[in-house]
Amino acid sequence: MSAPTENRSTVTEREARQVAEAARERDWHKPSFAKELFLGRFRLDLVHPHPMPAEESVRRGEEFLAKLRAFCETEIDSARIEREARIPDEVVAGLKELGALGMKIDPKYGGLGLSQLYYNKALALVGSVSPAVGALLSAHQSIGVPQPLKMFGTEEQKDAFLPRCARTDISAFLLTEPDVGSDPARLATTAVPDGDEYVLDGVKLWTTNGVVADLLVVMARVPKSEGHKGGITAFVVEADSEGITVEHRNAFMGLRGIENGVTRFHRVRVPAAHRIGPEGAGLKIALTTLNTGRLSLPAMCAGAGKWCLKIAREWSAEREQWGKPLALHEAVGAKISFIAATTFALEAVLDLSSQMADEDRNDIRIEAALAKLYGSEMAWRMADELVQIRGGRGYETAESLKARGERAVPAEQMLRDLRINRIFEGSTEIMHLLIAREAVDAHLSVAGDLIDPAKSLPEKAKAGAQAGVFYAKWLPKLVAGPGQLPTSYGEFRHGVDLSTHLRYIERTSRRLARATFYGMSRWQGRMETKQGFLGRIVDIGAELFAMSAACVRAERLRTRDEHGREAYQLADAFCRQARIRVEELFGRLWTNTDDLDRKVVKGVLGGAYTWLEEGIVDPSEDGPWIADATPGPSTQSNARRPYGS
């Protein structure tokens, strides 16, 4: 077998893109609110009236939430988890007893069968008391063994593994490698067919739950051979299999209780019956699993926003400066308003996306990705504002505050814990590119060959004809719409007028589509390299989606007589704040330093500015930037530590 470094060097940029493109779900069999939004079509009918859960789903969900809340309040000691950097065995045993490992697993396999909506509510609740426990449950169910088996597993696999996942076994998802993150074309772990088995060799990094897992989902490359299609393939692997070594338990700035490690596979034999789906479908399985699996992160982000709001309210009412409560000073009040309005919007995005996932009427791959992107960015910003509101006490640890007689508020821990969400399950930068690719899919479907340098002249001519037909129908529709009529969306006027924001969304959706088209016309095949432009396009779309969700949620709460007046106020505040951000992003589409930045980067990499680094001492220790991941037997002791062992 070739060493990983040899494998990496043979992968070109074009080949890497082809691997990623082949794994995409290309077809759109169901409508997508977000996809239409990027195309300049504000399909409010797809999300309004707000979809509602079935009564039985609500009953079961609320019943479980009550039990889970009691457990969180009495059995989970967040300070201890932070202090010891471990989740106690008894906490995990209690979660198993509650059935929390099987929240999303069908009752016929021993699970609770909760909806996506209530699964996310549960994660928000658990994550509020301990983000590490939230990460444990999320990694196990959202991306671990249960979800891919639910979607792609055989009945035999479901019967064998889902009952274990529902009650006793912790699972983990292993894709990332020491030098392979968001570029799976360079995946080096191999699974070589050998009769009725595969033999796995390789090293996996950042395996959340990997240190304590009983079952693993492993992505490995099957070599192409006679009778084997080959390609990246998914396997269920017993974590105690011979040849598996957890070589290291990683430590991080936040989420100190998570069991995340480095796992080595050396001649690990896996039955072919444990392969999920066909050979070569692994990456597609991973991406499809993440379509709804990504919603677990915004769930915990929404919970974090609620906690930030609670602490900001209590502290700023108690603390006085210059003769009045801190909250009444405008500089602080603006931060509190931002936290309150954004928390309302995050929960609106989460609930709407979750309920759409449960109903399965819409394709929510873009909505889930936007929820992850927006939730992780805004939650981090809210936590940062909370630290600022708390001042020196925000920077001080909860343990130190408690030791000197004050309330132990872990604001700085929240900031550290939330930071990883901008990296987990697709970094913000990767999410920008992923969403942008989906947002321009309609354009590439009709005009992709036109801007592909590898296509022949006849192929380009055919694409040109197709594009002409598409744009002749599409472009005129971007000129005018309901957003220009002052009477549109009148059902959203109740004391506070939200109809003005919905008209803005409709107009801005068309404006966004025009900007995207102009960018494609201007840069054509180079569009994919304009990551700054694409990122801003996506961020505008995220704000419009959040505004839509906030307005729809406010109207739902009003019709159900659930704090409707206050909800309208929060939605109005959020939309006004979001509109300012949207206008700034539009301005930066064409007025920015992207070209200059590229020149500076070339200078940095070329060593032109090394003189700027003088006058410091680098405290980093010597060592390779990326650890050696050459396949072979492990030389380290096994750090695996199953709960209860």
C-alpha positions, 0 to 999 in steps of 0.5 A: 500500500502506498504511503498517504503522502504519495496518495496526496501528491497524485490528486489534482485540484480538478480531481478533488472537485470531481470527487466532491461533485460526484458525492453531491445530491444532484436532483431536486425532487422536492421544493426548497424555500432557500433554493428559491430564495437564491434564485430570486423567488420568495416562496413564502407559501413553502414556510407559511403558515408555519408547519406544526408537529402532530399532537402525539409527537408533541406529547411524547416529546414534552414527556421526555423533555420533562424527564431530561430537564429533571436529570440535567438539573440534578445529575449533571455537574457542569463545573465538574465536567469542566474541571475534570475534563471528563463526563462521569460514567454515572452521567452516561449511565443515567442518559442510557437509562433515560433512553437519550442515546436513542432519541431519534431511533425508531421504537421498534429498535428500542429507541424513543422515536422523537421528531427532529423538532424535539430531538433538537429541543433536547439537545438545546436543553442538555447543551445549556447545562453542559455543551460536552454532554450535548456534543456526546449525544449529537455525535452519537446520533446525528452523524454516528451509526444511527443516522446513516443506518436509518437512511442507507442501512439494510434491515439486517444491519438495523436489527443488529446495531440500532438496538445497541445504539438506542440503549447501550452503545456509544457511536462515533463518525470517522472521516477526517485524517491528519492531512484530510479535512474538507478535501476527501479526494485525498482520503488515505485510509484503505479498505482492501477486499479479502473474501467476505471481509475488508481489511482497514488500514489508516489513521483518523483524527478528531474522532468525537466520541472515538475514545469511548465509542463501542461502534464506529462509522468509518470512511475508507477508500476501497481500491478499484479491482475486478468485481469491486467498483471501489471508491470512498465507502462507509463501514460499521466497525466494532471499536474493540476490533483487533488492530484498532488503537486509540493513540491519543485523547485530544484536548481543546480550548473548549468542550473539555469533556468530549472524548475526541481522539486519534484512532489507528487501524492496522489490518482491521478485518471488517465483514462485508456485511457491515458495509453501508450501501455500495462501494463508492457511496461513502461520501454521498452517505456522509453528506446526506447524513449531514443534511439533517445532522447539521441541525444539532449544532444550531440547536445547541447554539439556540440554547446558548443564546437563551442562556446568554440572554438570561445572564445578560438580563439578570446581570445588567439589571443588578449592576449599576454604573453612574447611577442607573442599571447597566442595561439602561446605558445605550451601549450595553442596551444595544448588545442586549437587544442584539442578543434577544432579537438574535436568539428569537431568530435562531430558534425560529430558524431551528424550529422551522428547519426541524419541522420541515425535516419532520414533514419531509415535504421540502428539500432542506439541504440548503436550509440545514446548512444555512442554519448551521452556518448562521447559528454557529456564527451568531451564537459565538457573537452573542457569547462574545457580547455577553463577556463584554457586558460582564466585563472583567467578570466575563473573562474570569472563570466560574471557579474563580468567581465562586472562590471569591464569593460571587455567582459562578457564571461560566461566560468565558467557558461558553465563549470557548465551548461555542468557538468550535461550532464555526469549525465542526461539521463544515467550517464557515468557509467550507459552508460558504462554498457548499451553500454557494454551489447549491445556490448556483446549481440552476445556473450550472445546470443550464450553463455549466458546460458553457464555462467549462474549459474541458468542454468541446465547441459543440457542447458549448454551443448546446449549453449556450442555447439552453442558457438562452432559453432559461435566462430569457424566461428567468431574468425578466422575473427579477425586475418586479414583484410583490415586494414593490406593492405596499399592500403585500403580506398584509396578514403580518400587520398586527400592531407592529408591521412585519409586512414591510420586512417581508416585502424587503425580503422579496425585493432583496431576493431578486436583487441577490439573484441579479448580483449572482447572475452578474458575478457569473457573467463577469467571472464565468469559469473563475467564479468558483475562485471568488470565495469572498464574493460567494461567501457574501452572497451566502451570508445575505441569503442566510440573513434573508432566511433568518428574517423569513423564519422570524416573521413566520414564527412571530405570526404563528405565536400570535395566532396561538396567543403565545406571547404574540405581541412580544414576538412581533417586537422581537421579529421587528428588531431582528429584521431591522438589525439584519437589514443593516447587515444585508446592506453592508454585505451588498456594498462589499460585493463590489467594494472590497479588498479581495484583489489586494488581499490576494497580492498581500497573501502572495507576498506573505507566502513568498517571504516579502514581509518576514521583517514584520515578524521580527521582535517576538519569541515564538513559544511553539515547540518544534515538530511537524505541522501535520503528524505522520499518518503512515499506515502500520502497527501502532507503537502506542498504548491504547487510550480507549476508555469505554464508559463503565469500564 
